[in-house]
């Protein structure tokens, strides 16, 4: 299916003695934004980490396009054009914003070699990245760190962007900025998979939705249909949009 960029087929993941994912089936359509929703502990973050090879599936397959990436290591997966922003953002606090960005720009050894056109595009998406370019990243606010984390993930062109709870703990004005940025990223052709708890955020951005419970995907479909079905939301999430 050429319109599907990422596929998980009956994926099981064990972490030590714990069986976390119990046969996850997930389709991420190319060029769309897919929301992965679910209660705390449903297995959403484990799913993202399994896609990225941070934990390997003990059973099942993960495919990126037509390629099976189930057994690949994280650096190999990243080189295929997949970027991952974890929930803790992974910012290097002692480095400047510029140095954080440079680390992700693998084709550059200094800031002057970074793609200026792409940087200017990123600065329009996330003005704080330009404003605090020479400041220690550890001094940024939570929202500014989240902007830096996403900016760093896209400093080079990516085919798939995976982000874990980008709106967590952010002020409403920052959330609106993030929504605008993700909408523009999607419009540029980037396929996006987001784990999110903010249902307003999910409703405004999502094209498709998958809902997890107890290590499985228990619902998948269009975001608009899900957003209009309060009973289904209550059943799956315990709350309504």
PyMOL commands that set and color helices and strands:
alter all, ss='L'
color gray80, all
select helices_A, chain A and resi 44-51+74-79+97-104+111-113+116-125+127-131+137-139+142-153+172-187+199-205+223-227+230-237
alter helices_A, ss='H'
color red, helices_A
select strands_A, chain A and resi 4-15+18-29+33-38+59-64+67-68+82-85+160-164+191-195+208-213+216-222
alter strands_A, ss='S'
color yellow, strands_A
deselect
rebuild
show_as cartoon
